[in-house]
Amino acid sequence: MPRRRYRATKECRPEIRRRARDLRNASSDDDDDVRNVASAEAYIKDLRWFDHYLDEIPVDPDDEIFLDDDDVAVEVGLDKVSDFTSDHAKLLGFALTERFNGTTPQNRWKQIHNMFDSLRRSGKIDKNPMEEWDEVKRTEFGITKSTEQSKHLKDGEDYAPSRDEIEMMLENVGPPRHRNQTLIRFMYQTGLRRGEAADLTLEDIDRENREVVVRAAVAKNNTKRTVAWQKSLTGLMDMWLDVDRDAYTNGDESNRWLWVNRSGGKMTGESINEVVVKAACNAGINRALYADANAPLDQNGEPIPNRWKISAHNLRVALGTYLANETDAGIYEISRALGHKSVKVTEEKYVEDSDRAGLDDLKKYGPD
């Protein structure tokens, strides 16, 4: 039998075992509203690699430069996941891009980041050690999720779906139809990340003012912000909150999750993503672009393409692109609404490069 590359889940550090358990418990091949088992196992593989990496990382991050020096003794190996620091996260970023290609660095970074977020929310750690590097991982380490996708887009195709395409998705959602229409429009109008939307509770919603509070514990960057939906969504939201959601939860007042499946359980970020992917597929505007390192295998052992042209993240990009290029919204305000840590991130992702940028404002506001 060939030697296993990474140790089995049951042999990993306790924090990783618990995260693997949670991922498996939240997956099913029999429920369209949750992530499938293959996806969960792919995420767990990323965490198993991280457990292996913790065996070889220097206890003191400053000792990293001596790892290849036979004359210097370097203590390596962290006993606990919670011993991992921000300085270790920097080493991780470089290690991922040095050892892996394609989208693997991004995928592994994301799953490790999500595990630390879970530990923070449960009070096991005070802060996510990867957070301060997350918004700059592209420039600092070369970790990006857009480069590989851009290679597979055809000429004239955009990463951000148009408003007409979003309307097509709304017309072609899978069941439950009303919930999924409401969810897609909600994601588009608020620009929330799928994980942020999944963790919302009824207490986060101000229906009178059409506002959503993204708590610090929910936000990706640990910073509270408030977003809003438009009047056009109010009717759908009212129907969801007053009728359909109540039916799914059987009137259980103790169930406070905003988005639930037909059994009353909390929708995960992955299940929210599946709603968007399937709607775009049904509308005939989506396709699988390529297979990443976590793609499931077919019966011949070949990877099945699992990275889609349109996913939940594309709705967020659509909002940012629309606000930045078709409205008078300022880049700072857009950055705050989207929950970016810096305006630079917003500018790089959403502002179209034009040699006439700023011309209208210069004509309007320039001094006499």
Beta strands, then each sheet from edge to edge (+ up, - down):
strand 1: 205-206
strand 2: 211-214
strand 3: 225-228
strand 4: 288-290
strand 5: 307-308
sheet 1: 1+ 2- 3+
sheet 2: 4+ 5-
end
